[in-house]
Amino acid sequence: MMKGQRGSRRRLWKKASEGLLHSLYYAYRDRRQRRRQFRSLWIARINAGARLYGLNYSQFMFGLQRANVDARPQSVG
């Protein structure tokens, strides 16, 4: 039925299909949560680095924007 599951989720058809649907839902939800968590981590790290120079995150990003520097995670990473 379902590999990687335990007990009735592995052996019984109805429980296995419910488990599959739940796992697909969790995977979809958690992909978005992972992006959210990485964005907050990204902001925290930039903020910590900017504070070494007497700026906060919003001032730093505003300065980058005025200097036409693309500082999105997609472009930097």
Buried (B, 14 or more C-beta within 10 A) or exposed (E): BBEEBEEBBBEBEEBBEEBBEEBEEEEEEEEEEEEEEEEEEBEEEBBEEBEEEEBEBEEBBEEBEEEEEEBEEEEEE
